[in-house]
Amino acid sequence: YINTILPPIPLSQDDIYIVTQDGDRLDNLSYEFYNDTQFWWVIAAANPNKVRKDSYYVNIGEQIRIPSNPNTYVDQFIDFNNNNR
């Protein structure tokens, strides 16, 4: 097995903060804010101490950060994992 390493996601003034509700999942939040479920990992990486490591589900009532533009992190993610294997 190869572990995927999530790169740090720096703070931005354009980030959005939400309080999670019952039924929220990282993939659904990714679709809601980015119109694409594949960027769930950007939300996870931006909230390493607040999201669960074992599923897409998030704890109810957590304030989490939604980074403003996930596309800026895709190349960083690829490079980060290729250089840390």
N, C-alpha and C positions, 0 to 999 in steps of 0.2 A: 504494500500500500504506500502511496505517496501522499503526504499531507499537503494541503493547499494552505499557503500562508497569505493572510490578508494584509495588504499594506496599510500604513497609517493614513487616515483621511484628514487633512488639515481643516481647521475651522475656516469658515467663510462668512462674511456678513450676509450673504444671500441664502444661507442655510435656513431650513424651516424646522421648527420644533413642534412636536405633537405629543399628546398624552394618549397612550395606547388604550384601546377599548377591547371589550370581549370579542373574540373572533379575529382580531388583527393578526396577520401573518406577514413575514418579511416579503414574500413574493407578491402578496396582494397590495401591500404598501408600495412596493416598487412599481406595480402597474398603475396604482392610483396617482403617484407623483411623477413617474417617468414614462408612463404608457408602455411599459415593457417589464415583464416579470424577471428577466435575466439579471437585473441590477440589484437583486436582493442582497447580494454580498457587499455592496457599497454601504447600505444601511447597517448591515452587521458590523462591518469594519469601522464605521463611524461611531458605533456604540458598543465597544468590546466588553464593557462591564455591565451592560443593561439588557443585552439580548441573550437568549438561550443558545447554547452551543450544540444542542442535540436535535433541534427542529426549527422550522420556519416560524413557530409560534413565539409571541412575545408576552411577557407578563403584563397583566392588566394594570393600568394606572402608572406605567413608567413614562417619564418624559424622555423621548428619544429625538435624536437629530437626524434630519433628512438632508443630506448634502445636496447642494443646488444643481450640480451638473455631473451626472455619473460618467459621461463619456470621457471626461478629463482623466479618469482613474483607470480606464481599461488598459491602456498601454503600460501604465505604471504597474498594474497588477501582473501583466504578462512578464514584464522585465523583472519584477521583484521575485516571482516564482522561478523563472529561468535561471536567475543569478544565485538563488539560495537552495539549489538542489545538490 
